[in-house]
Amino acid sequence: MKHNVLFLLTLVFMLSYSLHAQRGVRIAYIDTEYILENVPEYQEANSQLDQKAQKWKNEIEVKLGTVEQKRKDLSNEKVLLTKELINEREEDITFEEKEILDYQQKRFGPNGDLMLQKKQLMQPIQDQIFAAVQDLASSRKYDIILDKSTDGIMLYSAKQLDLSDQIIRSITRSAKRNQAQSKAERKAAEDEELLPEINYELEEREKALEEKKQARESAVEKRRQEILESREAKKQEAAARRQKILEDRAKAKQAKLDARKQTIETPTAEGDEDAAKPADANESAETKTRAQLIEENRQKKLKDREARKKELEARKQKILEDRQKAKDSINNN
């Protein structure tokens, strides 16, 4: 950049020196930034662009806030979720964050909507400034007209050489003429909140950008479909596992109920047998003494009690084994 500035200054001095012998060199300058600040159309369009940019920023902030809330909710609910559900929700959050970044790049990136519309806004004003400079240089015989707002550093500039106000007046008169000739079109453009028309080069760039955007959106949509299909498959697999666990639990529960029912019914049946046995014993009591009958009944009751105790112990052991099998089945699933 320094080499360019030195080259420009050298060229100016060489031209000044070569033309000084013939006539005085007429040099002037303009301040593009000052001109733009005083062009109403530019300020109005720039204000509209700032409003759009603020609206886009607010949308991005809202989306980022939503994603951050989802991340906090997931952090609070992790202890209640399975690993598959955690991974699924983390994948959703990551996907949403990528969409927000893509949207932010689309709006504020180097080739985003904001930069394109700024160029779209600047191009007509720059064309008007260039046309006004050409007319003024031709009509007043200026040899050189510099731009104070560019990278070329001006260590000193006399106010009488500043043509910025004249350029502003020229642009204002041209704008008034255009407004008088195409009032209906300008009204329609204001209703639609349109910025100044773009040039063909900008249209080509926008077309290329639109094609890239469509390709990117197509890839994003394809990836979204793949994620949805994978997610659905995981849901079905998880549902099948849950159904199997419920079935195993139901079987274990039914086995416990059956075992408990048998335990309750068995003493009753054995009690009936005990009630029947004294009747049989009474039939043979006629040939035995009372002491012998009492002793025999006592021995039978002891044997029956011991048998029932062993049977109850075996059933209890079976119930415990069934419970352990059910727990192992649940843990394995």
TORROMAR-116984 format. One line per 2 residues: number of its first residue (from 1); their letters; for each residue x, y, z of C-alpha. Coordinates in steps of 0.2 Angstrom, whole numbers, plus 2048, in hexadecimal, padded with zeros to 3 digits. Layout:
TORROMAR-116984
NUM	a	X,Y,Z  ...
END
This chain:
TORROMAR-116984
1	mk	800,800,800  80E,80C,804
3	hn	816,809,7F3  805,80D,7EB
5	vl	804,81D,7F4  816,822,7F0
7	fl	813,81E,7DE  803,829,7DE
9	lt	80C,837,7E6  81B,836,7DA
11	lv	80F,835,7CB  806,845,7D1
13	fm	816,84F,7D3  81C,849,7C2
15	ls	80C,84F,7BA  80D,85F,7C3
17	ys	81F,862,7BE  81C,85D,7AC
19	lh	80D,868,7AA  813,877,7B4
21	aq	81C,87E,7A5  80D,87E,79A
23	rg	800,884,7A7  7FB,882,7B9
25	vr	7F6,871,7BF  7E4,870,7C6
27	ia	7E2,864,7D5  7D4,861,7E0
29	yi	7CD,854,7EC  7BD,84C,7F3
31	dt	7B8,843,803  7AE,834,7FF
33	ey	7A9,831,811  7A3,843,813
35	il	799,842,803  790,832,808
37	en	78C,839,819  783,847,810
39	vp	779,83D,803  768,83A,80A
41	ey	764,82A,7FF  774,822,805
43	qe	770,826,818  75F,820,816
45	an	764,810,80E  772,80E,81A
47	sq	766,810,828  75B,802,821
49	ld	76A,7F7,81F  76F,7FA,832
51	qk	75D,7F5,837  75E,7E5,82D
53	aq	76F,7E1,834  768,7E4,846
55	kw	759,7D9,842  765,7CB,83C
57	kn	770,7CD,84C  760,7CC,857
59	ei	75B,7BC,84E  76C,7B4,851
61	ev	76C,7B9,863  75B,7B1,866
63	kl	760,7A1,85D  771,7A0,867
65	gt	767,7A3,877  75B,795,873
67	ve	76A,789,86F  772,78E,880
69	qk	762,78A,889  761,779,881
71	rk	773,776,886  76F,77B,898
73	dl	760,770,899  76A,761,892
75	sn	777,764,8A0  769,764,8AD
77	ek	761,754,8A6  770,74A,8A2
79	vl	76E,73F,8B2  75C,73A,8AC
81	lt	761,736,89A  769,727,892
83	ke	779,729,888  770,727,877
85	li	764,735,87C  772,741,882
87	ne	77C,73E,872  76C,741,868
89	re	768,752,870  77B,757,86F
91	ed	77A,753,85D  76B,75E,85B
93	it	773,76D,864  783,76B,85A
95	fe	778,76B,84A  76E,77A,84F
97	ek	77E,784,853  785,780,842
99	ei	775,786,83A  777,797,844
101	ld	789,799,83F  784,796,82D
103	yq	776,7A3,82E  783,7AF,836
105	qk	78F,7AC,828  781,7AF,81C
107	rf	77C,7BF,823  78D,7C6,829
109	gp	79B,7BC,820  7A7,7C4,813
111	ng	79A,7BF,806  78B,7C1,811
113	dl	77B,7CB,80E  782,7DA,818
115	ml	791,7DC,80D  788,7D9,7FD
117	qk	77B,7E6,802  788,7F2,807
119	kq	790,7F0,7F6  77F,7F2,7EE
121	lm	77C,802,7F8  78D,809,7F4
123	qp	78E,806,7E2  781,812,7DB
125	iq	788,820,7E6  79A,81D,7E1
127	dq	794,81D,7CF  78B,82E,7D2
129	if	79B,835,7DA  7A6,82F,7CC
131	aa	79A,836,7BF  79A,847,7C9
133	vq	7AD,847,7CA  7AF,844,7B8
135	dl	7A3,852,7B3  7AB,85E,7BF
137	as	7BC,85A,7BA  7B7,85C,7A8
139	sr	7AE,86C,7AA  7BB,875,7B5
141	ky	7CA,86E,7AD  7D1,865,7BD
143	di	7E0,85A,7B9  7E0,84F,7C9
145	il	7D2,84C,7D6  7D7,841,7E5
147	dk	7CC,839,7F2  7D0,83E,803
149	st	7C8,82F,80B  7D3,821,802
151	dg	7E3,81A,808  7ED,828,800
153	im	7F3,833,80F  7F0,846,80C
155	ly	7FC,84F,818  7F3,860,813
157	sa	7E4,865,809  7DE,876,806
159	kq	7CB,878,809  7C9,882,7F8
161	ld	7CF,872,7EF  7C1,868,7F7
163	ls	7B3,863,7EA  7A9,858,7F6
165	dq	79B,865,7F8  79A,868,7E6
167	ii	799,855,7E3  78B,854,7F0
169	rs	781,862,7E7  783,859,7D7
171	it	77D,848,7DD  76E,851,7E6
173	rs	769,859,7D6  76A,849,7CC
175	ak	760,840,7DA  752,84D,7D9
177	rn	751,84C,7C6  750,839,7C7
179	qa	743,83A,7D5  738,846,7CA
181	qs	739,83B,7BB  736,82A,7C4
183	ka	72B,82E,7D3  720,81F,7D2
185	er	72F,813,7D0  738,81B,7DF
187	ka	728,81A,7E9  726,807,7E5
189	ae	738,805,7E9  736,80D,7FA
191	de	727,802,7FE  731,7F2,7FA
193	el	740,7F9,804  74B,7F6,7F6
195	lp	75D,7FC,7F5  764,804,7E5
197	ei	766,7F9,7D6  776,7EE,7D5
199	ny	781,7ED,7C6  784,7DE,7BB
201	el	794,7D8,7C4  78B,7D8,7D4
203	ee	77D,7CE,7CD  789,7C1,7C7
205	re	792,7C0,7D8  781,7BF,7E1
207	ka	77C,7B1,7D5  78C,7A7,7D8
209	le	789,7AA,7EB  777,7A4,7E9
211	ek	77C,794,7E1  789,791,7EE
213	kq	77C,794,7FB  770,788,7F3
215	ar	77D,77A,7F2  781,77D,805
217	es	76F,77C,809  76D,76C,7FF
219	av	77C,765,809  775,76A,819
221	ek	763,763,815  76B,753,810
223	rr	775,752,820  765,756,82A
225	qe	75C,748,822  76A,73C,826
227	il	76A,742,838  757,740,839
229	es	757,72E,832  765,729,83E
231	re	75C,731,84C  74C,727,847
233	ak	755,717,846  75D,71A,858
235	kq	74B,71E,85F  744,70E,858
237	ea	753,704,85F  751,70C,870
239	aa	73E,709,86F  741,6F6,86C
241	rr	74D,6F5,87A  741,6FE,886
243	qk	733,6F2,880  73E,6E3,884
245	il	742,6E9,895  730,6EC,899
247	ed	72C,6DA,893  739,6D3,89E
249	ra	733,6DD,8AD  722,6D7,8AA
251	ka	727,6C5,8A9  732,6C6,8B9
253	kq	723,6CF,8C2  717,6C1,8BD
255	ak	723,6B4,8C2  724,6BC,8D4
257	ld	711,6BD,8D4  710,6AA,8D0
259	ar	71D,6A5,8DD  714,6B0,8EA
261	kq	703,6A8,8E5  70A,696,8E7
263	ti	712,69B,8F8  701,6A1,8FE
265	et	6F7,692,8F7  702,684,8FD
267	pt	700,686,910  6ED,686,90D
269	ae	6EE,676,904  6F9,66E,910
271	gd	6EE,674,91E  6E0,66A,915
273	ed	6EA,65B,915  6EE,65D,928
275	aa	6DB,65E,92B  6D8,64F,921
277	kp	6E6,645,929  6DE,646,93B
279	ad	6CF,63F,933  6D9,630,92D
281	an	6E2,62F,93D  6D1,62E,946
283	es	6CC,620,93C  6DB,616,942
285	ae	6DA,61D,954  6CF,60F,95A
287	tk	6DD,603,959  6EA,60F,961
289	tr	6EC,617,972  6E9,62A,974
291	aq	6FC,62D,977  701,624,968
293	li	6F5,62E,95D  6FB,63E,964
295	ee	70D,639,961  70A,634,950
297	nr	701,644,94C  70F,64E,953
299	qk	71C,645,949  712,647,939
301	kl	710,65A,93C  722,65C,93F
303	kd	726,652,92F  719,65D,926
305	re	720,66D,92D  731,668,928
307	ar	72C,664,917  723,674,915
309	kk	731,67E,91B  73D,676,90F
311	el	730,679,901  72E,68B,906
313	ea	741,68D,907  743,686,8F5
315	rk	735,691,8EE  73E,6A0,8F7
317	qk	74E,69B,8EF  746,69A,8DE
319	il	73E,6AB,8E0  74F,6B3,8E4
321	ed	756,6AA,8D5  748,6B1,8C9
323	rq	74B,6C2,8D0  75D,6C2,8CD
325	ka	75B,6BB,8BB  74E,6CA,8B8
327	kd	75B,6D7,8BF  769,6CF,8B4
329	si	75E,6D0,8A5  759,6E3,8A8
331	nn	76C,6E7,8AB  771,6DE,89B
333	n	764,6E8,891
END
